[in-house]
């Protein structure tokens, strides 16, 4: 820094959606700088056009004693630097207000991004709400490049790609045709385009040619996926490049308007350094600040802020969880100074997948404005928000809604006397406490708490805290970290009000609150480094001294050179990464070495892999997918490497008193209140107390002690309280505790699921997410499940009950059971293997945790164990009624389970064993969490609320059935036929309870067709899964799914062996799980006149040979309802598994995806149209067995209330040599030759209304 710089101003600005925060370092006239902070409304058009510029102007005017008129450009001569983080990109995404753009994509893939991974966001919401796509138009580009291996029978020149791999240019780019299509876009006024061509991450020539053509034709902005980020996975890369094309012009417009408010020196000289925060936590120059890098620009500054301030205050050995609570949402993140900023490469923001280096920030819809709702006996916080308009009730605006801020205000955690008087029509009134009290009193009475408003408000705060704890636990536990070893760094406007309570709930002993916590994102910008990130794809096997070393050297030179051109010389630090994975997997880890690794990336990779997944894979090559260098120009102040000045502690004296409610001790009428301005370094504040900051409030809970360090920051020691002391009425459910226990049980199932996903090895579990985890009571009844695969839900309950019966009195702590038999052990079909572990308490089984995963192969007559032509269970694979997988005495029974699987002919024993071990590990995670809950509350309390949660669900279903009966009567019936003519028949009889608004039901399937000589027989557990799923959907509110839903109904099935819905033990059933289950759902919804039929099938397809098997399910169209259209290209009802990305599919398996798009016109007509099915066409590049197991190929998905039927599905075999199309029917295995194709046309959904 020159002497002239000492007289210049430095600005760091976080432009948020509601407020713009400014941190400024202002010359003090003595060669140093003083720090000041300011807040402005981000939008105030009556007073200024741009908040960051206005904030700079006001500070300059205040501290230079010179006039800086608002109507004139700001003079930059006194400004050294401006650093800015902005939510412009995020808000444009959320509000869909970016620049209209078009997607240019390889022919055959026009709908690829709309289909995405084919999943629906909420499994129990039949009114499927997919985020809108960002592009306005799609242009198919006539070209195709494919991987060259095994494709010598195809035309096209073979070239070397950027990774060294060979690519066949099967279809050269047709520029003449493309140019005509592009001209139509220009004629329609679209000036921004995103280019996505298959395998362009390896072979980018075609994308470059298309980009050059677009620019020559006059398109204002062109984003090519190979330039934005050249990584495999077409869908993720496609969403990213579209986001870039959609957002970059919008950002450019904003930046131009910002710069126009300054004199020309801002952009035409280097005297003022203008930098912008990117999603990866690094600063970039204006020309490098683009759309896909800007989405997390705002919260990234906060991560840098808490990371560097905690490292300074607490040292470089402490891992930290960041907790940024704002008005509408809360961001949580993690930082370990021993590792540095860790990046993830795929996130979803506002429904858009972005593939780029980003800080790992999880957003939960619980903030100060989150709504407080009491429904079905449960307290809910969010996800809806009151927003700034109308805002919470206390804002004095018409239509204000009860929110978290109201609860904090009523409890005394917000002090109106220290809050700006900016409310009411005249915008000069204080917060309205009485209005908040009146609104909460209504809820309090409804909850049965009478006038105990404090208990009501405190209950909602506890529920909000539990909701915010869940993502923190998931973020840490999911990656193998113990959350209790972390510090909790709280910031944001509302963070300090919840800090101590959150820490206690998480088991964290230390809370850190920076003195600038209310503007920490802006302060973080001042601490951030300018960064250049360079990355290229690779396709190399790991060698200690391989060609990757030369590539790292080249990338390092490029990155350093870029920083030097930006004016940085010296003090440039570089970090090297290899994106590595095991062969045969899709899970890669961006790996950096530590000093102790001596350059051995394999050692570093294995350390990271073991931490994240709990094991190492043996016998697999280690591959390098990408090579990356990150260079940063390090600030010279060494802020985070020095400690605050020492202090001498003293007991602080309070400034005033206030009446505040605290959990556990009630309302303290004379709670000490401390004003931050009067707290000097060394001050000690003992809870209960309130600390009022200039930008927020800190609630120091009882038995917590806050100390002010030498920098003026707060370090709070949190005493962990013993559990089980609270006296509860176990007979009557407390609505607050009911809501908290519901969150806790759900959190256990979620964490089990994340553990299973990270420790499994198979594609089915790790990538397609074909698994479910749940917690059960000592009777085997379901308590809570994570939102995984619906067809597993009711079936798992039956499996657990059967095992408890078979092993009654024989189980010990440490035993683990396994089963999959559909008819005799509550299974769904044989590939779905359930692992169950009892949890002991009081000397007996107190709970059971279980995980069910779809194993890619368990033997049988076809690869993938999904034979379409099976006629008995033995042909479908290994059938296990019961087996002790882990013995308390002898451990994992590898020999025993191996014998069972190999006898049945499994083709991938290694994956079977690895996934079974992962299921055991997931259950062990569940056991630990259940034990923690028992220790905290006591077994009797946990059991009591297990029953209360079930009863709550039962009452919700009884209420729904009563409401339906009042409108439609007490009977309903429906039937439908399978493609083979088998009938599924249902009669529903409702019984209204006297004097109560409740009704129970009988679901009678008598009259359904007999057992079939085929595999569409469905075990009873599958029907139970369909029933519980439908009931949960029809309740149409966020109640927990558990056994209570089924207790409201009685299901009647014909005698075993006399009905396809209750088949004999030896009957084939593999199709019952994947096709019949969907038809049972359609029949139930038809009986209730709920919605039209969806595609009625999971559209199962397998291919393979003696060496491998691949299995996938393919989306269709969803049915329309009385108020909604169906959705196209989505999984419906009983499944929600992902589909493998096109580029990954072609890289890992011997096939080419020729087409994957929507089947236009296949949805049924109506007032509300049914969704369209898809067309998926695969070409096989070697001879393979190919099987389809599908329905709705003969019987169309019906419409409702006069709506039209959806189109039937069709499966075609395209024979290359004969040039022939052959209809192979709904269920068939064929031997396809090299070059043959399978074309799947999946059914559409039915329409509703005429």
URZI-V900868 format. One record per residue. N is the residue number from 1. RES is the residue in one letter. BURIAL is 1 if it has 16 or more other ideal C-beta (glycine too) atoms within 10 Angstrom, else 0. Layout:
N | RES | BURIAL
N | RES | BURIAL
This chain:
1 | X | 0
2 | X | 0
3 | X | 0
4 | X | 0
5 | X | 0
6 | X | 0
7 | X | 0
8 | X | 1
9 | X | 1
10 | X | 1
11 | X | 1
12 | X | 1
13 | X | 1
14 | X | 1
15 | X | 1
16 | X | 1
17 | X | 1
18 | X | 1
19 | X | 1
20 | X | 1
21 | X | 1
22 | X | 1
23 | X | 1
24 | X | 1
25 | X | 1
26 | X | 1
27 | X | 1
28 | X | 0
29 | X | 0
30 | X | 0
31 | X | 0
32 | X | 0
33 | X | 1
34 | X | 0
35 | X | 0
36 | X | 0
37 | X | 1
38 | X | 1
39 | X | 1
40 | X | 1
41 | X | 0
42 | X | 1
43 | X | 0
44 | X | 0
45 | X | 0
46 | X | 0
47 | X | 0
48 | X | 1
49 | X | 0
50 | X | 1
51 | X | 1
52 | X | 1
53 | X | 1
54 | X | 1
55 | X | 1
56 | X | 1
57 | X | 1
58 | X | 1
59 | X | 1
60 | X | 1
61 | X | 0
62 | X | 0
63 | X | 1
64 | X | 0
65 | X | 0
66 | X | 0
67 | X | 0
68 | X | 1
69 | X | 0
70 | X | 0
71 | X | 0
72 | X | 0
73 | X | 1
74 | X | 1
75 | X | 0
76 | X | 1
77 | X | 0
78 | X | 1
79 | X | 1
80 | X | 1
81 | X | 1
82 | X | 1
83 | X | 1
84 | X | 1
85 | X | 1
86 | X | 1
87 | X | 1
88 | X | 1
89 | X | 1
90 | X | 1
91 | X | 1
92 | X | 1
93 | X | 1
94 | X | 0
95 | X | 0
96 | X | 0
97 | X | 0
98 | X | 1
99 | X | 1
100 | X | 1
101 | X | 1
102 | X | 1
103 | X | 1
104 | X | 1
105 | X | 1
106 | X | 1
107 | X | 1
108 | X | 1
109 | X | 1
110 | X | 1
111 | X | 1
112 | X | 1
113 | X | 1
114 | X | 1
115 | X | 1
116 | X | 1
117 | X | 1
118 | X | 1
119 | X | 1
120 | X | 1
121 | X | 0
122 | X | 0
123 | X | 1
124 | X | 1
125 | X | 0
126 | X | 1
127 | X | 1
128 | X | 1
129 | X | 0
130 | X | 1
131 | X | 0
132 | X | 0
133 | X | 1
134 | X | 1
135 | X | 1
136 | X | 1
137 | X | 0
138 | X | 1
139 | X | 1
140 | X | 1
141 | X | 1
142 | X | 0
143 | X | 1
144 | X | 1
145 | X | 1
146 | X | 1
147 | X | 1
148 | X | 1
149 | X | 0
150 | X | 0
151 | X | 1
152 | X | 0
153 | X | 0
154 | X | 0
155 | X | 0
156 | X | 1
157 | X | 0
158 | X | 0
159 | X | 0
160 | X | 0
161 | X | 1
162 | X | 1
163 | X | 1
164 | X | 0
165 | X | 1
166 | X | 0
167 | X | 1
168 | X | 1
169 | X | 1
170 | X | 1
171 | X | 1
172 | X | 0
173 | X | 1
174 | X | 0
175 | X | 1
176 | X | 0
177 | X | 0
178 | X | 1
179 | X | 0
180 | X | 0
181 | X | 0
182 | X | 1
183 | X | 0
184 | X | 0
185 | X | 1
186 | X | 0
187 | X | 0
188 | X | 0
189 | X | 0
190 | X | 1
191 | X | 1
192 | X | 1
193 | X | 1
194 | X | 1
195 | X | 1
196 | X | 1
197 | X | 1
198 | X | 1
199 | X | 1
200 | X | 1
201 | X | 1
202 | X | 1
203 | X | 1
204 | X | 1
205 | X | 1
206 | X | 1
207 | X | 1
208 | X | 0
209 | X | 1
210 | X | 1
211 | X | 1
212 | X | 0
213 | X | 1
214 | X | 1
215 | X | 0
216 | X | 0
217 | X | 0
218 | X | 0
219 | X | 1
220 | X | 0
221 | X | 1
222 | X | 1
223 | X | 1
224 | X | 1
225 | X | 1
226 | X | 1
227 | X | 1
228 | X | 1
229 | X | 1
230 | X | 1
231 | X | 1
232 | X | 1
233 | X | 1
234 | X | 1
235 | X | 1
236 | X | 1
237 | X | 1
238 | X | 1
239 | X | 1
240 | X | 1
241 | X | 1
242 | X | 1
243 | X | 1
244 | X | 1
245 | X | 1
246 | X | 1
247 | X | 1
248 | X | 1
249 | X | 1
250 | X | 1
251 | X | 1
252 | X | 1
253 | X | 0
254 | X | 1
255 | X | 1
256 | X | 0
257 | X | 0
258 | X | 1
259 | X | 1
260 | X | 0
261 | X | 1
262 | X | 1
263 | X | 1
264 | X | 0
265 | X | 0
266 | X | 1
267 | X | 1
268 | X | 0
269 | X | 0
270 | X | 0
271 | X | 0
272 | X | 1
273 | X | 1
274 | X | 1
275 | X | 1
276 | X | 1
277 | X | 1
278 | X | 1
279 | X | 1
280 | X | 1
281 | X | 1
282 | X | 1
283 | X | 1
284 | X | 1
285 | X | 1
286 | X | 1
287 | X | 0
288 | X | 1
289 | X | 1
290 | X | 1
291 | X | 1
292 | X | 1
293 | X | 1
294 | X | 1
295 | X | 1
296 | X | 1
297 | X | 1
298 | X | 1
299 | X | 1
300 | X | 1
301 | X | 1
302 | X | 1
303 | X | 1
304 | X | 1
305 | X | 1
306 | X | 1
307 | X | 1
308 | X | 1
309 | X | 1
310 | X | 1
311 | X | 1
312 | X | 1
313 | X | 1
314 | X | 1
315 | X | 0
316 | X | 0
317 | X | 0
318 | X | 1
319 | X | 1
320 | X | 1
321 | X | 1
322 | X | 1
323 | X | 1
324 | X | 1
325 | X | 1
326 | X | 1
327 | X | 1
328 | X | 1
329 | X | 1
330 | X | 1
331 | X | 1
332 | X | 1
333 | X | 1
334 | X | 1
335 | X | 1
336 | X | 1
337 | X | 1
338 | X | 0
339 | X | 0
340 | X | 0
341 | X | 1
342 | X | 0
343 | X | 1
344 | X | 0
345 | X | 1
346 | X | 0
347 | X | 1
348 | X | 0
349 | X | 1
350 | X | 1
351 | X | 1
352 | X | 1
353 | X | 1
354 | X | 1
355 | X | 1
356 | X | 1
357 | X | 1
358 | X | 1
359 | X | 1
360 | X | 1
361 | X | 1
362 | X | 0
363 | X | 1
364 | X | 1
365 | X | 1
366 | X | 1
367 | X | 1
368 | X | 1
369 | X | 1
370 | X | 1
371 | X | 1
372 | X | 1
373 | X | 1
374 | X | 1
375 | X | 0
376 | X | 1
377 | X | 1
378 | X | 1
379 | X | 1
380 | X | 1
381 | X | 1
382 | X | 1
383 | X | 0
384 | X | 0
385 | X | 1
386 | X | 1
387 | X | 1
388 | X | 1
389 | X | 0
390 | X | 0
391 | X | 1
392 | X | 1
393 | X | 1
394 | X | 1
395 | X | 1
396 | X | 1
397 | X | 1
398 | X | 0
399 | X | 0
400 | X | 1
401 | X | 1
402 | X | 1
403 | X | 1
404 | X | 1
405 | X | 1
406 | X | 1
407 | X | 1
408 | X | 1
409 | X | 1
410 | X | 1
411 | X | 1
412 | X | 1
413 | X | 1
414 | X | 1
415 | X | 1
416 | X | 0
417 | X | 0
418 | X | 1
419 | X | 0
420 | X | 0
421 | X | 0
422 | X | 0
423 | X | 1
424 | X | 0
425 | X | 0
426 | X | 0
427 | X | 0
428 | X | 0
429 | X | 0
430 | X | 1
431 | X | 1
432 | X | 1
433 | X | 1
434 | X | 0
435 | X | 1
436 | X | 1
437 | X | 1
438 | X | 0
439 | X | 1
440 | X | 1
441 | X | 1
442 | X | 0
443 | X | 1
444 | X | 1
445 | X | 0
446 | X | 0
447 | X | 1
448 | X | 0
449 | X | 1
450 | X | 0
451 | X | 0
452 | X | 0
453 | X | 1
454 | X | 1
455 | X | 1
456 | X | 1
457 | X | 1
458 | X | 1
459 | X | 1
460 | X | 1
461 | X | 1
462 | X | 1
463 | X | 1
464 | X | 1
465 | X | 1
466 | X | 1
467 | X | 1
468 | X | 1
469 | X | 1
470 | X | 1
471 | X | 1
472 | X | 1
473 | X | 1
474 | X | 1
475 | X | 1
476 | X | 1
477 | X | 1
478 | X | 1
479 | X | 1
480 | X | 0
481 | X | 1
482 | X | 0
483 | X | 1
484 | X | 0
485 | X | 0
486 | X | 1
487 | X | 1
488 | X | 1
489 | X | 1
490 | X | 1
491 | X | 1
492 | X | 1
493 | X | 1
494 | X | 1
495 | X | 1
496 | X | 1
497 | X | 1
498 | X | 1
499 | X | 1
500 | X | 1
501 | X | 1
502 | X | 1
503 | X | 1
504 | X | 1
505 | X | 1
506 | X | 1
507 | X | 1
508 | X | 1
509 | X | 1
510 | X | 1
511 | X | 1
512 | X | 1
513 | X | 1
514 | X | 1
515 | X | 1
516 | X | 1
517 | X | 1
518 | X | 1
519 | X | 1
520 | X | 1
521 | X | 1
522 | X | 1
523 | X | 1
524 | X | 1
525 | X | 1
526 | X | 1
527 | X | 1
528 | X | 1
529 | X | 1
530 | X | 1
531 | X | 1
532 | X | 1
533 | X | 1
534 | X | 1
535 | X | 1
536 | X | 1
537 | X | 1
538 | X | 1
539 | X | 1
540 | X | 1
541 | X | 0
542 | X | 1
543 | X | 0
544 | X | 0
545 | X | 0
546 | X | 0
547 | X | 0
548 | X | 1
549 | X | 0
550 | X | 0
551 | X | 1
552 | X | 1
553 | X | 0
554 | X | 0
555 | X | 1
556 | X | 1
557 | X | 0
558 | X | 0
559 | X | 1
560 | X | 1
561 | X | 0
562 | X | 1
563 | X | 1
564 | X | 0
565 | X | 0
566 | X | 1
567 | X | 0
568 | X | 1
569 | X | 0
570 | X | 0
571 | X | 0
572 | X | 1
573 | X | 0
574 | X | 1
575 | X | 1
576 | X | 1
577 | X | 1
578 | X | 1
579 | X | 1
580 | X | 1
581 | X | 1
582 | X | 1
583 | X | 0
584 | X | 1
585 | X | 1
586 | X | 1
587 | X | 1
588 | X | 1
589 | X | 1
590 | X | 1
591 | X | 1
592 | X | 1
593 | X | 1
594 | X | 0
595 | X | 0
596 | X | 0
597 | X | 0
598 | X | 0
599 | X | 0
600 | X | 0
601 | X | 1
602 | X | 1
603 | X | 1
604 | X | 1
605 | X | 1
606 | X | 1
607 | X | 1
608 | X | 1
609 | X | 1
610 | X | 0
611 | X | 0
612 | X | 0
613 | X | 1
614 | X | 0
615 | X | 0
616 | X | 0
617 | X | 1
618 | X | 0
619 | X | 0
620 | X | 0
621 | X | 0
622 | X | 1
623 | X | 1
624 | X | 1
625 | X | 1
626 | X | 1
627 | X | 1
628 | X | 1
629 | X | 1
630 | X | 1
631 | X | 1
632 | X | 1
633 | X | 1
634 | X | 0
635 | X | 0
636 | X | 0
637 | X | 0
638 | X | 0
639 | X | 0
640 | X | 1
641 | X | 0
642 | X | 0
643 | X | 0
644 | X | 1
645 | X | 0
646 | X | 0
647 | X | 1
648 | X | 0
649 | X | 0
650 | X | 0
651 | X | 0
652 | X | 1
653 | X | 0
654 | X | 1
655 | X | 0
656 | X | 0
657 | X | 0
658 | X | 1
659 | X | 0
660 | X | 1
661 | X | 1
662 | X | 1
663 | X | 1
664 | X | 0
665 | X | 0
666 | X | 0
667 | X | 0
668 | X | 1
669 | X | 0
670 | X | 0
671 | X | 1
672 | X | 1
673 | X | 1
674 | X | 1
675 | X | 0
676 | X | 1
677 | X | 0
678 | X | 0
679 | X | 1
680 | X | 0
681 | X | 1
682 | X | 1
683 | X | 1
684 | X | 0
685 | X | 1
686 | X | 1
687 | X | 1
688 | X | 1
689 | X | 1
690 | X | 1
691 | X | 1
692 | X | 1
693 | X | 1
694 | X | 0
695 | X | 1
696 | X | 1
697 | X | 1
698 | X | 1
699 | X | 1
700 | X | 1
701 | X | 1
702 | X | 1
703 | X | 1
704 | X | 1
705 | X | 0
706 | X | 1
707 | X | 1
708 | X | 1
709 | X | 1
710 | X | 0
711 | X | 1
712 | X | 1
713 | X | 1
714 | X | 1
715 | X | 1
716 | X | 1
717 | X | 1
718 | X | 1
719 | X | 0
720 | X | 0
721 | X | 0
722 | X | 0
723 | X | 0
724 | X | 0
725 | X | 0
726 | X | 0
727 | X | 0
728 | X | 0
729 | X | 0
730 | X | 0
731 | X | 0
732 | X | 0
733 | X | 1
734 | X | 1
735 | X | 1
736 | X | 1
737 | X | 1
738 | X | 1
739 | X | 1
740 | X | 1
741 | X | 1
742 | X | 1
743 | X | 1
744 | X | 1
745 | X | 1
746 | X | 1
747 | X | 1
748 | X | 1
749 | X | 1
750 | X | 1
751 | X | 1
752 | X | 1
753 | X | 1
754 | X | 1
755 | X | 1
756 | X | 1
757 | X | 1
758 | X | 1
759 | X | 1
760 | X | 1
761 | X | 1
762 | X | 1
763 | X | 1
764 | X | 1
765 | X | 1
766 | X | 1
767 | X | 1
768 | X | 1
769 | X | 1
770 | X | 1
771 | X | 1
772 | X | 1
773 | X | 1
774 | X | 1
775 | X | 1
776 | X | 1
777 | X | 1
778 | X | 1
779 | X | 0
780 | X | 1
781 | X | 1
782 | X | 1
783 | X | 1
784 | X | 1
785 | X | 1
786 | X | 1
787 | X | 1
788 | X | 1
789 | X | 1
790 | X | 1
791 | X | 1
792 | X | 1
793 | X | 1
794 | X | 1
795 | X | 1
796 | X | 1
797 | X | 1
798 | X | 1
799 | X | 1
800 | X | 1
801 | X | 1
802 | X | 1
803 | X | 1
804 | X | 1
805 | X | 0
806 | X | 0
807 | X | 1
808 | X | 0
809 | X | 0
810 | X | 0
811 | X | 1
812 | X | 0
813 | X | 0
814 | X | 1
815 | X | 1
816 | X | 1
817 | X | 1
818 | X | 1
819 | X | 1
820 | X | 1
821 | X | 1
822 | X | 1
823 | X | 1
824 | X | 1
825 | X | 1
826 | X | 1
827 | X | 1
828 | X | 1
829 | X | 1
830 | X | 1
831 | X | 1
832 | X | 1
833 | X | 1
834 | X | 1
835 | X | 1
836 | X | 1
837 | X | 1
838 | X | 1
839 | X | 1
840 | X | 1
841 | X | 1
842 | X | 0
843 | X | 0
844 | X | 0
845 | X | 1
846 | X | 1
847 | X | 1
848 | X | 1
849 | X | 1
850 | X | 1
851 | X | 1
852 | X | 1
853 | X | 1
854 | X | 1
855 | X | 1
856 | X | 1
857 | X | 1
858 | X | 1
859 | X | 1
860 | X | 1
861 | X | 0
862 | X | 1
863 | X | 1
864 | X | 1
865 | X | 1
866 | X | 1
867 | X | 1
868 | X | 1
869 | X | 0
870 | X | 1
871 | X | 0
872 | X | 0
873 | X | 1
874 | X | 1
875 | X | 1
876 | X | 1
877 | X | 1
878 | X | 1
879 | X | 1
880 | X | 1
881 | X | 0
882 | X | 1
883 | X | 0
884 | X | 1
885 | X | 1
886 | X | 1
887 | X | 0
888 | X | 0
889 | X | 0
890 | X | 0
891 | X | 0
892 | X | 0
893 | X | 1
894 | X | 0
895 | X | 0
896 | X | 0
897 | X | 1
898 | X | 0
899 | X | 0
900 | X | 1
901 | X | 1
902 | X | 0
903 | X | 0
904 | X | 1
905 | X | 0
906 | X | 1
907 | X | 1
908 | X | 1
909 | X | 0
910 | X | 0
911 | X | 1
912 | X | 1
913 | X | 1
914 | X | 1
915 | X | 1
916 | X | 1
917 | X | 1
918 | X | 1
919 | X | 1
920 | X | 1
921 | X | 1
922 | X | 1
923 | X | 1
924 | X | 1
925 | X | 1
926 | X | 1
927 | X | 1
928 | X | 0
929 | X | 1
930 | X | 1
931 | X | 0
932 | X | 0
933 | X | 1
934 | X | 1
935 | X | 0
936 | X | 1
937 | X | 1
938 | X | 1
939 | X | 0
940 | X | 0
941 | X | 1
942 | X | 1
943 | X | 1
944 | X | 1
945 | X | 1
946 | X | 1
947 | X | 1
948 | X | 1
949 | X | 1
950 | X | 1
951 | X | 1
952 | X | 1
953 | X | 1
954 | X | 1
955 | X | 1
956 | X | 1
957 | X | 1
958 | X | 1
959 | X | 1
960 | X | 1
961 | X | 1
962 | X | 1
963 | X | 0
964 | X | 1
965 | X | 1
966 | X | 0
967 | X | 0
968 | X | 0
969 | X | 0
970 | X | 0
971 | X | 0
972 | X | 1
973 | X | 0
974 | X | 1
975 | X | 1
976 | X | 1
977 | X | 0
978 | X | 1
979 | X | 1
980 | X | 1
981 | X | 0
982 | X | 1
983 | X | 0
984 | X | 1
985 | X | 1
986 | X | 1
987 | X | 1
988 | X | 1
989 | X | 0
990 | X | 1
991 | X | 0
992 | X | 1
993 | X | 0
994 | X | 0
995 | X | 0
996 | X | 0
997 | X | 0
998 | X | 1
999 | X | 1
1000 | X | 1
1001 | X | 1
1002 | X | 0
1003 | X | 1
1004 | X | 1
1005 | X | 1
1006 | X | 0
1007 | X | 0
1008 | X | 1
1009 | X | 1
1010 | X | 0
1011 | X | 1
1012 | X | 1
1013 | X | 0
1014 | X | 1
1015 | X | 1
1016 | X | 1
1017 | X | 1
1018 | X | 1
1019 | X | 1
1020 | X | 1
1021 | X | 1
1022 | X | 1
1023 | X | 1
1024 | X | 1
1025 | X | 1
1026 | X | 1
1027 | X | 1
1028 | X | 1
1029 | X | 1
1030 | X | 1
1031 | X | 1
1032 | X | 1
1033 | X | 1
1034 | X | 1
1035 | X | 1
1036 | X | 0
1037 | X | 0
1038 | X | 0
1039 | X | 1
1040 | X | 1
1041 | X | 1
1042 | X | 1
1043 | X | 1
1044 | X | 1
1045 | X | 1
1046 | X | 1
1047 | X | 1
1048 | X | 1
1049 | X | 1
1050 | X | 0
1051 | X | 1
1052 | X | 0
1053 | X | 1
1054 | X | 1
1055 | X | 0
1056 | X | 0
1057 | X | 0
1058 | X | 0
1059 | X | 1
1060 | X | 1
1061 | X | 1
1062 | X | 1
1063 | X | 1
1064 | X | 0
1065 | X | 1
1066 | X | 0
1067 | X | 1
1068 | X | 1
1069 | X | 1
1070 | X | 1
1071 | X | 1
1072 | X | 1
1073 | X | 1
1074 | X | 1
1075 | X | 1
1076 | X | 1
1077 | X | 1
1078 | X | 1
1079 | X | 1
1080 | X | 1
1081 | X | 1
1082 | X | 1
1083 | X | 1
1084 | X | 1
1085 | X | 1
1086 | X | 1
1087 | X | 1
1088 | X | 1
1089 | X | 1
1090 | X | 1
1091 | X | 1
1092 | X | 1
1093 | X | 1
1094 | X | 1
1095 | X | 1
1096 | X | 1
1097 | X | 1
1098 | X | 1
1099 | X | 1
1100 | X | 1
1101 | X | 1
1102 | X | 1
1103 | X | 1
1104 | X | 1
1105 | X | 0
1106 | X | 0
1107 | X | 0
1108 | X | 1
1109 | X | 1
1110 | X | 1
1111 | X | 1
1112 | X | 1
1113 | X | 1
1114 | X | 1
1115 | X | 1
1116 | X | 1
1117 | X | 1
1118 | X | 1
1119 | X | 1
1120 | X | 1
1121 | X | 1
1122 | X | 0
1123 | X | 0
1124 | X | 1
1125 | X | 1
1126 | X | 1
1127 | X | 1
1128 | X | 1
1129 | X | 1
1130 | X | 1
1131 | X | 1
1132 | X | 1
1133 | X | 1
1134 | X | 1
1135 | X | 1
1136 | X | 1
1137 | X | 1
1138 | X | 1
1139 | X | 1
1140 | X | 1
1141 | X | 1
1142 | X | 1
1143 | X | 1
1144 | X | 1
1145 | X | 1
1146 | X | 1
1147 | X | 1
1148 | X | 1
1149 | X | 1
1150 | X | 1
1151 | X | 1
1152 | X | 1
1153 | X | 1
1154 | X | 1
1155 | X | 1
1156 | X | 1
1157 | X | 1
1158 | X | 1
1159 | X | 1
1160 | X | 0
1161 | X | 0
1162 | X | 1
1163 | X | 1
1164 | X | 1
1165 | X | 1
1166 | X | 1
1167 | X | 0
1168 | X | 1
1169 | X | 1
1170 | X | 1
1171 | X | 1
1172 | X | 1
1173 | X | 1
1174 | X | 1
1175 | X | 1
1176 | X | 1
1177 | X | 1
1178 | X | 1
1179 | X | 1
1180 | X | 1
1181 | X | 1
1182 | X | 0
1183 | X | 0
1184 | X | 1
1185 | X | 1
1186 | X | 1
1187 | X | 1
1188 | X | 1
1189 | X | 1
1190 | X | 1
1191 | X | 1
1192 | X | 1
1193 | X | 1
1194 | X | 0
1195 | X | 1
1196 | X | 1
1197 | X | 1
1198 | X | 1
1199 | X | 1
1200 | X | 1
1201 | X | 1
1202 | X | 0
1203 | X | 1
1204 | X | 1
1205 | X | 1
1206 | X | 1
1207 | X | 1
1208 | X | 1
1209 | X | 1
1210 | X | 1
1211 | X | 1
1212 | X | 1
1213 | X | 1
1214 | X | 1
1215 | X | 1
1216 | X | 0
1217 | X | 0
1218 | X | 0
1219 | X | 0
1220 | X | 0
1221 | X | 0
1222 | X | 0
1223 | X | 0
1224 | X | 1
1225 | X | 0
1226 | X | 1
1227 | X | 1
1228 | X | 1
1229 | X | 1
1230 | X | 1
1231 | X | 0
1232 | X | 1
1233 | X | 0
1234 | X | 1
1235 | X | 1
1236 | X | 1
1237 | X | 1
1238 | X | 1
1239 | X | 1
1240 | X | 1
1241 | X | 1
1242 | X | 1
1243 | X | 1
1244 | X | 1
1245 | X | 1
1246 | X | 1
1247 | X | 1
1248 | X | 1
1249 | X | 1
1250 | X | 0
